[in-house]
Amino acid sequence: MKKTTLAIFTLLAAPIIIFSLFAQETVTKKPIYLHQQQKSVRSSSEHLNEFANTGCVILDFYADWCNPCKRMSPLIDMAAANLPQFTFIKINRDYFMDLARMFNITSIPTLIFLRDGKEIGRYDGGPLTQDSLEQLVISTFNK
């Protein structure tokens, strides 16, 4: 009886084990949103440094009422999914005026490129396509 139980278990477990070995895990990376309520816990810059102090980071300053920002938002989301080696952080300028002043944001949308917490570039130009946005990110960090 023990051999029969072992054989049945093996027959049932084998497909699960094989499937788990060959199945690809598809994790979609999404941008990080700084939220207004988190601001009260600590300063905005301390909260931002939690995410932006190391690695290659793109800050997206936007506002909910800004039409160009609304058009850029899905492009940022797609770039975050396509370029998982970069961290994208969306910052609502209206909620984080201190960060907007700190980064001297004069127009939105504005992208700030940081490497290990230091600004290496920015973009506050006209509209972008998905390809041009991703190329801008890659070329900025490859300088």
SVG drawing of the C-alpha trace seen along z (x, -y; Angstrom):
<svg xmlns="http://www.w3.org/2000/svg" viewBox="-7 -78 36 80">
<polyline fill="none" stroke="black" stroke-width="0.4" points="0.0,0.0 2.8,-2.4 4.3,-1.9 0.9,-2.7 0.6,-5.9 4.1,-6.9 3.4,-6.2 0.2,-8.2 1.9,-11.1 4.7,-11.1 2.2,-11.0 0.3,-14.0 3.4,-16.0 5.5,-15.6 3.5,-17.8 3.3,-20.5 7.1,-20.4 7.8,-20.4 5.4,-23.3 6.9,-25.4 10.4,-24.8 9.5,-26.0 6.9,-28.6 8.2,-32.1 7.4,-34.5 6.1,-37.8 6.4,-40.5 5.5,-43.9 7.4,-46.7 5.3,-49.8 6.3,-53.3 6.3,-54.4 3.9,-57.1 4.8,-59.5 1.4,-60.0 0.2,-63.0 -0.6,-61.2 3.0,-59.8 4.2,-63.4 3.1,-63.8 5.2,-60.9 8.5,-62.4 9.8,-65.1 9.3,-64.7 13.0,-64.6 13.5,-61.9 10.7,-59.9 12.1,-60.4 15.6,-59.3 14.1,-56.0 13.7,-55.2 16.0,-57.6 19.3,-57.5 20.8,-54.5 20.7,-53.3 19.2,-54.9 16.1,-56.8 13.7,-58.9 11.5,-61.4 8.3,-62.4 6.9,-65.7 3.3,-66.0 -0.1,-67.4 -3.5,-65.9 -4.9,-68.9 -2.0,-69.0 -3.1,-67.6 0.5,-66.9 1.1,-65.1 -2.0,-63.0 -0.7,-62.0 2.8,-61.2 1.5,-59.1 0.8,-55.9 4.2,-56.3 5.9,-56.4 4.0,-53.3 5.0,-51.4 8.6,-52.5 8.7,-51.3 7.5,-47.9 9.9,-47.8 13.0,-49.1 13.0,-47.3 16.6,-48.3 15.4,-51.8 13.2,-53.1 10.4,-55.5 8.9,-57.7 5.9,-59.9 5.6,-63.0 2.5,-65.2 3.9,-68.7 0.8,-70.1 1.3,-67.8 5.1,-68.1 5.9,-71.8 9.0,-71.4 10.4,-68.8 9.4,-70.9 11.4,-73.9 14.3,-71.6 14.5,-70.4 13.7,-73.8 10.7,-72.6 9.3,-75.5 7.2,-73.5 5.4,-70.1 5.8,-67.4 9.5,-67.4 11.7,-64.3 14.7,-64.4 17.3,-61.7 19.3,-60.6 22.2,-58.3 22.9,-57.4 20.9,-60.4 22.7,-63.0 21.0,-64.7 22.6,-63.8 20.0,-65.2 16.5,-66.5 13.8,-66.7 11.1,-69.3 10.6,-69.5 7.7,-68.6 5.7,-65.5 7.4,-62.1 6.5,-58.8 7.1,-55.5 10.2,-54.8 11.7,-58.3 11.0,-58.2 12.7,-54.9 15.6,-56.0 15.9,-59.2 16.2,-57.2 18.7,-54.8 20.9,-57.5 20.8,-59.7 22.2,-56.9 24.7,-55.8 26.5,-59.2"/>
</svg>
